[in-house]
Structure formats: C-alpha cells, structure tokens
C-alpha cells in the first residue's frame, strides 16, 4: 500500500483549535473528509481543506494513485514557534501574549478493499449570464386626491409627536 504525505507549516492558528477539526478526519475517505471540511465553520477548516486537496493532487499526478481509494491514515498537529508579544495593562504593567502557530502533517493511504464513497462533491463552475436588454418601466400614475394628502400630514404629525427630540 502506497502512502502520500503533505505538510503545512507555520499556520497562524493555535494547535489546540486545529486538533478539534483534525480529530474528526482520521480514518475517513478523502471525499468524506472534504465534505466534512466544506461544512465546518471553524477557521482552520479552510487551511485543512487546502492541504487535503494538495495531498490528493500530489497522489493523483505524482504517484499515479486512484483518488477514489484514498483514505486519511494519519493527521498530526504539532506546535510551531510562538510569536511573543506584550499587551499594555494598568499602572504601567505589561502582560505577555503568545501567538501560537501549528505544523500539520497529513498522510494519505491507498486501500485495496475500499467501499464506495457516500458523497460526490461536484464543484459548480461559475458561468456568466448574458446581458438582456433593460425593460422600460411603465410610468406610475399619481393621484392628487385631498384624502391622500391628509393622511400624509397626519403621519407627519404623529412622527413629530413621538420622536425622541421634540420640536419645541
């Protein structure tokens, strides 16, 4: 069984937050993992989706593997270097801030006895809609009835009466 690895280094998201998403992906097929990542609302899911698609492209083009049989064998999130910053606080003090980074290591494996996937992800292509001629709007008929004017005056009166700033 052949394997393909892909790495993503220096992701500016804390490893603890990335692990929340990656723990759900272990052992899934590539299609199911991609479907999971597409509908996750976590910020790290976009980067993980990009990494997964890159690993699948490498497996397909460089190693000539069948994409339908690929499974996520292992996915690890390690801590990268921290950017150390300080935040000013009261009475001239400063508290440290640690901006953490992550290193992600993804291993795909081709399985021989593999069931068909539950999902088919279809990427819809954007097409331009041809411009149609603008339709000319019919002119509106305006009635100059006195009853209409009275209702408008009443609405203005109540608006003045119940406004926050009075017109006194």
JOCOR-V618760 format. One line per field, one symbol per residue. ss: DSSP state (@ for helix, = for strand, . for the rest). phi: phi as a letter, one per 40 degrees, with the letter a starting at -180 (. if undefined). burial: 1 if it has 24 or more other ideal C-beta (glycine too) atoms within 12 Angstrom, else 0. A space follows every 10 residues. Layout:
ss = ???
phi = ???
burial = ???
This chain:
ss = ..======== =...@@@@@@ @@......=@ @@@@@@@@.. ...@@@@@@@ @@@@@@@@@@ @.....@@@= =========. ..======.@ @@.======. .========= .......... .......... .......... .....@@@@@ @@@@@@@@@@ @.......
phi = .cbbbabbbg ccbcdccccd ccccccgccc ccccccccbc cccccccccc cccccccccc ccbfccccbc bccaabbbcc cbcbbbbcbc fgcabcbbcc bbbbbbbbbc bccbccccbb cbccccbccc cbcccccccc cbcbcccccc cccccccccc cbcccccc
burial = 0001110100 1010101100 1100100111 1111011000 0101101110 1111110110 0000101011 1110111001 0000000000 0000000001 1111111111 0000000000 1000000000 0000000000 0000000000 0000000000 00000000
